[in-house]
């Protein structure tokens, strides 16, 4: 089951968005178009993630790509270097496609404003977009790899960045 969620905007995190060497591999879930960077991170504990995010730079974030059946995961969309309009605000639209282990779509393509005309963060700062999604694999749904393709459009900059990440759905373990 997919659900839309809203997270809290938090303070910016300084990152080195320096030019990567050609042979450098981006981290899983990252995408970019020029200096516009995106990253999707997933967690099973949204409150813990936000508490860790609030720590000094760089925070040690608890993330996962494992989905235990019937346990929700929350996505966080991080970005840097959006293009502001004349009023200094950015508009980022997200489209999330999820593919089941059999290659079929998992639900509908989800489209929403990830960052809806909020003030542009300073250059080269990674921030959390206030809107994202959550997912939970329920009884009867396929186990295995779910490919999450996230396309974020920087509307005022006329550019898109694409991120792909595979979440592995497994049977939940029973604790004694």
Secondary structure, 3 states (H helix, E strand, C coil): CEEEEECCCCCCEECCCCCCCCCCCCCCCEEEECCEEEEEEEECCHHHHHHHHCCCCCCCCCCCCEEECCCCEEEEEEEECCCCCCCCEEEEEEEEEEECCCCCECCCCEEEEEEEEEECCCCCEEEECCEEEEECCCCCCCCEEEEEEEEEEECCCCEEEEEEEEEEEECCCCCC
